[in-house]
């Protein structure tokens, strides 16, 4: 269960490549009313700039090959604008 979720303007780092993303908003997916995060890549070379992912998936833990557990997205800057 998620007790808090990403907020607009916060910046997160993805665990896999360290890419930074800025949260644009939290939205509701029309088909099933699932809350989602809408976010944009801060990488100027990114092939795709805008993304949407369920809050549950965005906030999920990921198990790495060595067995350690990390957040899929780690908060980098809560005050970014």
C-alpha positions in Angstrom: 0.0 0.0 0.0 1.3 3.4 -0.9 1.2 6.1 1.8 2.6 8.9 -0.2 3.2 9.5 -3.9 5.4 11.7 -6.1 4.5 15.4 -6.3 4.7 17.8 -9.2 8.2 19.3 -9.7 10.0 16.6 -7.7 13.0 15.0 -9.5 13.6 11.3 -9.3 16.5 9.1 -10.5 15.8 5.8 -12.2 17.7 2.8 -10.7 18.8 1.3 -14.0 20.8 4.1 -15.7 20.5 7.0 -13.3 18.4 9.0 -15.7 16.6 12.0 -14.0 12.9 12.6 -14.4 10.7 15.5 -13.3 7.2 14.8 -12.1 4.6 16.7 -14.1 1.4 15.6 -12.3 -0.5 12.7 -10.8 -3.4 11.6 -13.1 -6.1 8.9 -13.2 -6.0 6.4 -16.0 -9.5 6.5 -17.6 -9.8 2.8 -18.4 -9.5 1.5 -14.9 -9.2 4.6 -12.7 -5.7 3.7 -11.6 -3.7 6.6 -10.2 -0.6 7.3 -12.4 2.4 9.5 -12.4 3.1 11.6 -15.5 6.8 12.5 -15.8 9.4 13.8 -18.2 12.9 12.8 -18.9 15.5 15.5 -18.1 17.9 13.9 -20.5 18.1 16.1 -23.6 19.2 13.1 -25.7 16.2 10.9 -24.6 14.4 9.2 -27.5 11.1 9.6 -25.5 10.5 12.6 -23.3 7.2 12.0 -21.6 6.1 8.9 -19.6 3.2 7.6 -17.6 3.3 4.8 -15.0 1.0 3.7 -12.2 1.9 5.1 -8.9 2.2 1.6 -7.5 4.8 0.7 -10.2 6.6 4.0 -9.9 7.1 3.6 -6.2 7.9 -0.1 -6.3 11.0 -1.8 -5.1 13.2 -3.6 -7.5 15.4 -6.7 -6.7 18.9 -6.4 -8.3 20.9 -9.3 -9.6 23.0 -9.3 -6.3 19.8 -9.7 -4.3 19.7 -6.1 -3.0 16.5 -4.2 -3.0 16.3 -0.6 -4.3 13.5 1.8 -5.2 12.7 1.9 -8.9 12.8 5.7 -8.7 14.7 7.5 -5.9 13.8 11.0 -4.9 16.7 13.4 -5.8 15.2 16.8 -5.2 11.8 17.6 -3.6 12.2 21.3 -4.1 13.1 21.3 -7.8 11.0 23.7 -9.9 
